[in-house]
Amino acid sequence: MPKGHGLQLTAAAAAELGRQAAVAGTPGMMHLDLVDGQCERWVIRIRPGRLAGEPVARADGITLFAPADQSERLTALELDYRGDLSGGGFLIRSPQPLRICACGASFSPTPEPMAEGVPATK
């Protein structure tokens, strides 16, 4: 997991992951995977423990694992957490072009823009 290339965790996300891991009895370990979404292609699912896969992010005493075949989809993404009086949730952010649902947890890659003068292929 080279630094700067995998999934990044904000301080808020790391704190909430750590809290959830401790409550679940798996201190320091959480698992993230991508499942088919409804509003966009992927939605994040976060569960306690190390279910399978490889570490994709580490911060503030928490290690987040994900299936090895999904680690490329997580590259350059940032996982954040926002809480308020009505609850809270994890959000995906990216400097790369992504379509992100208003819920913040569901996303789709956007196609690369076509170079000028280059026809699209079928």
N, C-alpha and C positions, 0 to 999 in steps of 0.2 A: 504494500500500500504506500506508494511514493507520496510524500507530502505535496499537497497542492494539486494532485491529480484526481483524487477520489471525491467522495461525498464530503462536504464540509458541514460541520455542526456549529450553530450559533451557541452562545453561552446559555440562552434561554432554552434551546432544544436540549443541550447536554444536561442542564439542571432538571428538566422535566423527565427526560429518559432515565436519569439517575434516580429520581423519586419513584417513578413507576417500577423500575427494576427492583428497588429496595422493598417496595410494597408487595411485589410478586414473589419475593424470596430468591431472586437471582441478581444479587447486587453486582453492578458493573457490567451487566450483559443484557443487551436487547437485540432483537432481530427485526429487520425490515425486508419486506418483499413487495414486489409490484404485482398487482392483480388487475384483471381487465376492469376498466372503468366504464361508466355510463355516459358521462358528459365529455370525457376525453379518453384517450387510449389507455392510460395507466392511472391507477390510484395507489397511494402508498398504504401499506398495512404494517403496523408496528405491534410486535408481541414480545413478551418477556422471554429472556433466556437466549441461549445459542441453539437454534433449531437445526441449522445446517449452514454450509457455506463458509465464507471467508470474511475477515474483518474489512469493512469498507470505510470506517471512520472511528477515530478515537479523540475524546476530548474530556477533560475534567473528570477523569476516573471512570468514564463509560466507554465501552467498546460496542459498536453497532455492527452486527453481522448481516450479510445478505447472500442469497444464492450466487454462486460463482458465475452462472450464465446471465445474471442481471447486473453485474458490477459495471459493465461498460455503459449501460443506460443511466447509471447514477453519476458518472463522471461529470465533473464541473457543476453539479447541482449543490444547492445549499438547503439544509433542513433547518427550519426555524420553528419556534413555538410561540403562539400568542394566546394569552389567557385573558378573560374578562369575567364580569359578574355572572354571565350566563354559561360559562364553561370555557373551553379552550380547544386548541387543536394544532396539529403540526401542519406546516406550510412548506411548499417547495418553491425555491427561487433559483434563477439561473441567469448568468450573463449571456448565455447562448439563446438563440431564438426558440422559444417554446410557446405553445398555447397552454395557458393555465386557466383552469375553471375558476369561477368566482369563489368556490369553496377553498381553493388554495392547495388542496391535496391531490387533485387530479390534473394530469398534464399529458400533452402529446408533443412529439418533436415536430417542428415545422420544416418543410422541405427547404433545401438550399435554394436561394434565388437563382434563376436561370441567367447565365452569362449572356450579355447582349449579343445578338446575332447567332447564338447557338440554339438550334431547334431542340425542342423536348423530344425524348424518345419514348416509345410505348413499351 
